[in-house]
Amino acid sequence: MEIRTISGESALSINRLILTDTDFVNWHILALNIDICQLMLYNMRSLLLYEVKLCLIRLESVKMEETKEKVMAEWVGTGTKTGDFRETEIEAIMMAHSPQNLQDSRHKVVAGIPCHNTESFIGDVVSSANKYVDQVIVVDDGSTDGSAEVARGAGAIVISHSTNQGYGEALKSCFEMAKTNGANILVTIDSDGQHDPEEIPLLLAPILRGEADVVIGSRFLTNEVNMPSYRKFGISLISFLFNLGSRTKVSDSQSGFRAYNKEIIESFLLSEPGMSISIESLEKARRNGVIIKEVPISCVYPPSILNMKAISHGLSVAFSVLRIRLKSGLLAWRRGNERP
């Protein structure tokens, strides 16, 4: 950066961009945007560089599409996770972190986290999620450990169920609290550390662009599916049953990492008490013509083995899919709706 004098006026020159005294406000906004990027992406040097360059590109009125490949090449050249950062992720972060959206009060983003005995993980999940949302709400579903205290200490609003009522009831409480708090977007994420909160921008981007009403973080849209084979088979079977005979298909019907827009938050009435609520919410969305989109996410699984509990759970959800779809189909038939 250099300071020069042009026609008696003080000016700042950055990469051939001249900011005169009359443009001081624009320069202040640029500095504010950079500070926001530093706060949200504090240890991601390459992404911070990318955001700064985008700010300069906007001010120089250079089309973003024309420079995307150059920025991608420079990012890969830093050597950080070389080749792992997908173009869709760059677009998502670009959209979710753009100054327009960061400053747009119409988009209040709330993270809802159903929680049960995840004291060892919930603190990190809340802290990471807080960087990308306006508010984190943890629904402690009758935990017997210190999950609620840890979540509260990490900055979350904690709603506690006196007893363990099940995932479905905890998720319904997330929706209710998001609605009460005036959320425009609700992001649901698991409390056990399997989902990476750093990928929240991936789910926000399609909604912010107006391309989707519901966004699913799919574990099957990446080449690195490290899921236990028995779980992969069970989820694939459940998704197959959910997709059978439908025009709207998804690859991961059981993912708890999702984003919902304001219309969904305010209009959906869910009733399933257990894990089958994941299917119920998607079936309601599909029957109501809601636009559903999937984005690739990563997922971490602790060591596990196939046991009777896992088999029983899988069979229960599979039968729930058939029950929910049959019930939904009958209601649609009565109303004279076509198959989605």
C-alpha positions as CSV (number, residue, x, y, z in Angstrom):
1,M,0.0,0.0,0.0
2,E,1.3,3.5,-0.8
3,I,0.0,7.0,0.0
4,R,0.1,9.5,-2.9
5,T,-1.3,12.9,-3.7
6,I,-3.5,13.3,-6.7
7,S,-4.5,16.9,-7.7
8,G,-4.0,18.0,-4.1
9,E,-6.2,15.3,-2.7
10,S,-4.9,12.5,-0.4
11,A,-5.5,9.0,-1.8
12,L,-4.8,5.4,-1.1
13,S,-3.5,3.1,-3.9
14,I,-4.1,-0.7,-3.7
15,N,-3.3,-2.8,-6.7
16,R,-4.1,0.0,-9.1
17,L,-7.3,0.9,-7.2
18,I,-7.4,4.6,-6.2
19,L,-9.5,5.5,-3.2
20,T,-9.9,9.3,-2.9
21,D,-11.1,11.1,0.2
22,T,-14.6,11.0,-1.2
23,D,-14.4,7.2,-1.2
24,F,-13.4,6.9,2.4
25,V,-16.7,5.3,3.4
26,N,-16.2,2.6,0.8
27,W,-12.7,2.0,2.2
28,H,-14.1,1.7,5.7
29,I,-16.7,-0.8,4.5
30,L,-13.9,-2.8,2.9
31,A,-11.8,-2.8,6.1
32,L,-14.9,-3.9,8.0
33,N,-15.5,-6.8,5.6
34,I,-11.9,-7.9,6.0
35,D,-12.3,-7.9,9.8
36,I,-15.4,-10.0,9.6
37,C,-13.6,-12.5,7.4
38,Q,-10.7,-12.6,9.9
39,L,-13.2,-13.3,12.7
40,M,-15.1,-16.0,10.9
41,L,-12.1,-17.7,9.2
42,Y,-9.5,-17.0,11.8
43,N,-7.1,-19.8,11.1
44,M,-7.8,-20.4,7.4
45,R,-5.1,-18.3,5.8
46,S,-6.0,-19.2,2.3
47,L,-9.7,-18.5,2.6
48,L,-9.0,-15.2,4.2
49,L,-6.8,-14.3,1.3
50,Y,-9.6,-15.3,-1.0
51,E,-12.1,-13.1,0.7
52,V,-9.8,-10.1,0.6
53,K,-9.2,-10.6,-3.1
54,L,-12.9,-10.8,-3.7
55,C,-13.4,-7.5,-1.9
56,L,-10.9,-5.9,-4.2
57,I,-12.4,-7.6,-7.2
58,R,-15.8,-6.2,-6.3
59,L,-14.4,-2.6,-6.0
60,E,-12.6,-2.9,-9.4
61,S,-15.9,-4.2,-11.0
62,V,-14.2,-7.3,-12.3
63,K,-16.6,-10.2,-12.9
64,M,-16.2,-12.9,-10.2
65,E,-16.7,-15.7,-12.7
66,E,-13.7,-14.6,-14.8
67,T,-11.3,-14.8,-11.8
68,K,-12.6,-17.9,-10.1
69,E,-10.1,-20.2,-11.7
70,K,-7.2,-18.0,-10.9
71,V,-8.3,-17.8,-7.2
72,M,-8.8,-21.6,-7.1
73,A,-5.3,-22.1,-8.6
74,E,-3.7,-19.7,-6.0
75,W,-5.6,-21.4,-3.2
76,V,-4.4,-24.9,-4.2
77,G,-0.9,-23.4,-4.5
78,T,-0.7,-22.7,-0.8
79,G,-0.5,-26.4,-0.1
80,T,-3.3,-26.5,2.5
81,K,-5.4,-29.6,1.9
82,T,-4.3,-29.5,-1.7
83,G,-7.0,-30.5,-4.1
84,D,-9.5,-31.2,-1.4
85,F,-11.4,-27.9,-1.5
86,R,-14.2,-28.2,-4.1
87,E,-15.3,-25.4,-6.3
88,T,-18.8,-25.7,-4.9
89,E,-17.4,-25.0,-1.4
90,I,-15.7,-21.9,-2.6
91,E,-19.0,-20.7,-4.1
92,A,-20.8,-21.5,-1.0
93,I,-18.4,-19.7,1.3
94,M,-18.3,-16.8,-1.1
95,M,-22.1,-16.5,-0.9
96,A,-22.5,-17.2,2.8
97,H,-19.7,-14.8,3.8
98,S,-20.3,-12.0,1.3
99,P,-20.7,-8.6,2.8
100,Q,-24.2,-8.3,1.5
101,N,-25.4,-11.3,3.4
102,L,-23.3,-10.6,6.5
103,Q,-24.9,-7.2,6.7
104,D,-28.4,-8.3,5.7
105,S,-30.5,-8.3,8.8
106,R,-33.2,-10.2,7.0
107,H,-31.2,-13.4,7.3
108,K,-31.1,-14.4,11.0
109,V,-29.5,-17.8,11.1
110,V,-30.1,-20.1,14.1
111,A,-28.3,-23.4,14.7
112,G,-30.5,-26.0,16.5
113,I,-28.6,-28.9,18.1
114,P,-30.5,-31.8,19.7
115,C,-28.3,-33.1,22.5
116,H,-28.3,-36.2,24.7
117,N,-25.2,-37.1,26.8
118,T,-22.6,-35.6,24.5
119,E,-20.6,-33.6,27.1
120,S,-17.3,-34.4,25.5
121,F,-18.3,-32.9,22.1
122,I,-21.0,-30.3,22.5
123,G,-18.7,-27.5,23.6
124,D,-16.6,-27.7,20.5
125,V,-19.7,-28.0,18.3
126,V,-21.3,-24.9,19.8
127,S,-18.1,-22.9,19.6
128,S,-17.5,-23.7,15.9
129,A,-21.2,-23.2,14.9
130,N,-21.2,-19.8,16.6
131,K,-18.8,-18.5,14.0
132,Y,-21.4,-19.0,11.2
133,V,-24.8,-18.3,12.8
134,D,-26.4,-15.6,14.8
135,Q,-27.6,-17.9,17.6
136,V,-27.0,-21.4,18.8
137,I,-29.8,-23.3,20.5
138,V,-29.1,-26.6,22.2
139,V,-32.0,-28.8,23.2
140,D,-30.8,-31.0,26.1
141,D,-33.0,-34.1,25.9
142,G,-32.8,-35.3,29.5
143,S,-29.0,-35.7,29.6
144,T,-27.5,-37.2,32.8
145,D,-24.0,-35.7,32.2
146,G,-22.9,-32.1,32.0
147,S,-24.0,-31.5,28.5
148,A,-26.2,-28.6,29.3
149,E,-23.6,-26.8,31.4
150,V,-20.9,-27.3,28.8
151,A,-23.2,-26.0,26.0
152,R,-24.2,-23.0,28.0
153,G,-20.6,-22.2,28.8
154,A,-19.7,-22.4,25.1
155,G,-22.3,-19.7,24.3
156,A,-25.5,-21.6,23.5
157,I,-29.1,-21.0,24.6
158,V,-30.0,-24.2,26.4
159,I,-33.5,-25.7,26.5
160,S,-33.8,-28.7,28.8
161,H,-36.2,-31.6,28.7
162,S,-36.7,-33.1,32.1
163,T,-36.6,-36.6,30.7
164,N,-35.2,-38.2,27.5
165,Q,-38.1,-37.9,25.0
166,G,-36.2,-38.9,21.8
167,Y,-34.6,-37.2,18.9
168,G,-37.9,-36.3,17.3
169,E,-39.1,-34.3,20.3
170,A,-35.7,-32.6,20.6
171,L,-35.8,-31.6,17.0
172,K,-39.3,-30.2,17.3
173,S,-38.1,-28.1,20.2
174,C,-35.4,-26.7,17.9
175,F,-38.0,-25.7,15.4
176,E,-40.2,-24.1,18.0
177,M,-37.3,-22.1,19.5
178,A,-36.1,-21.0,16.0
179,K,-39.6,-19.8,15.2
180,T,-39.9,-18.0,18.6
181,N,-36.6,-16.3,18.1
182,G,-37.5,-15.1,14.6
183,A,-35.0,-17.2,12.6
184,N,-35.0,-16.9,8.9
185,I,-32.8,-20.0,8.5
186,L,-32.5,-22.9,10.8
187,V,-29.5,-25.2,10.6
188,T,-29.8,-28.5,12.4
189,I,-26.6,-30.3,13.3
190,D,-25.7,-33.3,15.5
191,S,-24.1,-32.8,18.9
192,D,-21.7,-35.7,18.9
193,G,-19.1,-34.2,16.6
194,Q,-19.9,-36.3,13.5
195,H,-20.8,-33.2,11.5
196,D,-18.3,-30.4,10.9
197,P,-19.8,-26.9,11.8
198,E,-17.2,-25.4,9.5
199,E,-19.4,-26.7,6.6
200,I,-22.4,-24.7,7.7
201,P,-21.8,-22.2,4.8
202,L,-22.3,-25.0,2.3
203,L,-25.9,-25.5,3.6
204,L,-26.6,-21.8,3.8
205,A,-25.6,-20.9,0.3
206,P,-28.4,-22.5,-1.7
207,I,-31.0,-20.9,0.6
208,L,-29.3,-17.5,0.4
209,R,-29.3,-17.7,-3.3
210,G,-33.0,-18.6,-3.4
211,E,-32.3,-22.0,-5.0
212,A,-33.7,-24.2,-2.2
213,D,-36.1,-24.2,0.7
214,V,-34.5,-27.3,2.4
215,V,-30.8,-28.2,2.1
216,I,-29.5,-31.6,3.1
217,G,-25.9,-32.2,3.9
218,S,-25.3,-35.6,2.1
219,R,-22.6,-38.0,3.1
220,F,-23.0,-39.8,-0.2
221,L,-22.0,-37.0,-2.6
222,T,-18.3,-37.2,-1.8
223,N,-15.7,-39.8,-2.7
224,E,-14.6,-40.1,0.9
225,V,-17.5,-42.0,2.5
226,N,-15.8,-43.5,5.6
227,M,-19.1,-44.8,7.0
228,P,-19.3,-48.3,8.5
229,S,-20.5,-50.7,5.9
230,Y,-23.6,-51.9,7.9
231,R,-24.7,-48.3,8.5
232,K,-24.1,-47.4,4.8
233,F,-26.3,-50.3,3.8
234,G,-29.1,-49.3,6.2
235,I,-29.1,-45.7,5.2
236,S,-29.1,-46.6,1.5
237,L,-32.0,-49.0,2.0
238,I,-34.0,-46.3,3.9
239,S,-33.3,-43.8,1.2
240,F,-34.3,-46.3,-1.5
241,L,-37.7,-46.8,0.2
242,F,-38.1,-43.1,0.5
243,N,-37.3,-42.5,-3.1
244,L,-39.3,-45.4,-4.6
245,G,-41.9,-44.1,-7.0
246,S,-41.1,-40.4,-6.4
247,R,-39.9,-37.8,-8.7
248,T,-38.0,-36.0,-5.9
249,K,-35.1,-38.2,-4.8
250,V,-32.4,-37.7,-2.2
251,S,-29.1,-39.6,-1.6
252,D,-29.1,-39.2,2.2
253,S,-32.6,-39.2,3.8
254,Q,-31.1,-39.8,7.3
255,S,-28.7,-36.9,7.5
256,G,-29.3,-34.6,10.5
257,F,-27.2,-31.9,9.1
258,R,-29.8,-29.7,7.3
259,A,-30.9,-26.1,6.7
260,Y,-34.5,-24.9,6.5
261,N,-35.8,-21.5,5.3
262,K,-38.3,-19.3,7.2
263,E,-41.3,-20.7,5.4
264,I,-40.5,-24.2,6.5
265,I,-39.7,-23.1,10.1
266,E,-43.1,-21.4,10.4
267,S,-45.3,-23.8,8.6
268,F,-44.2,-27.4,9.3
269,L,-46.0,-29.3,12.0
270,L,-44.0,-32.5,12.8
271,S,-45.3,-35.3,14.9
272,E,-42.8,-38.2,14.9
273,P,-41.1,-38.7,18.3
274,G,-38.0,-40.6,17.2
275,M,-35.4,-40.8,14.4
276,S,-38.2,-41.2,11.8
277,I,-38.8,-37.4,12.1
278,S,-36.0,-37.1,9.5
279,I,-38.2,-38.9,7.0
280,E,-41.4,-37.1,8.1
281,S,-39.9,-33.7,7.5
282,L,-38.7,-34.6,4.0
283,E,-42.0,-36.3,3.1
284,K,-43.9,-33.2,4.1
285,A,-41.5,-31.0,2.1
286,R,-41.9,-33.2,-0.9
287,R,-45.7,-33.3,-0.8
288,N,-45.8,-29.5,-0.4
289,G,-43.7,-28.9,-3.5
290,V,-40.8,-27.6,-1.5
291,I,-37.5,-27.3,-3.3
292,I,-35.0,-29.8,-1.8
293,K,-31.3,-29.6,-2.6
294,E,-28.3,-31.6,-1.3
295,V,-24.7,-30.5,-0.8
296,P,-21.7,-32.8,0.0
297,I,-20.5,-32.9,3.5
298,S,-17.9,-34.8,5.5
299,C,-18.7,-37.0,8.5
300,V,-16.6,-38.6,11.3
301,Y,-17.7,-41.9,12.8
302,P,-16.4,-43.4,16.1
303,P,-15.5,-47.1,16.0
304,S,-18.7,-49.2,16.2
305,I,-19.9,-52.7,15.5
306,L,-23.1,-54.2,14.3
307,N,-25.3,-55.3,17.2
308,M,-29.0,-56.0,17.8
309,K,-29.6,-52.4,18.8
310,A,-28.4,-51.1,15.5
311,I,-30.4,-53.7,13.6
312,S,-33.5,-52.9,15.6
313,H,-33.1,-49.2,15.0
314,G,-32.6,-49.7,11.2
315,L,-35.7,-51.9,10.9
316,S,-37.8,-49.5,12.9
317,V,-36.8,-46.5,10.7
318,A,-37.4,-48.6,7.5
319,F,-40.9,-49.5,8.6
320,S,-41.5,-45.9,9.6
321,V,-40.6,-44.9,6.1
322,L,-43.3,-47.2,4.6
323,R,-45.8,-46.0,7.2
324,I,-45.1,-42.3,6.7
325,R,-45.2,-42.6,2.9
326,L,-48.4,-44.6,2.9
327,K,-50.1,-42.1,5.2
328,S,-48.8,-39.2,3.1
329,G,-50.0,-40.8,-0.1
330,L,-53.5,-41.5,1.3
331,L,-53.8,-37.8,2.4
332,A,-52.6,-36.6,-1.0
333,W,-55.1,-39.0,-2.7
334,R,-57.9,-37.6,-0.6
335,R,-57.0,-34.1,-1.5
336,G,-56.7,-35.0,-5.2
337,N,-53.0,-34.1,-5.4
338,E,-50.7,-35.8,-7.8
339,R,-47.7,-37.9,-6.8
340,P,-44.7,-35.7,-6.1
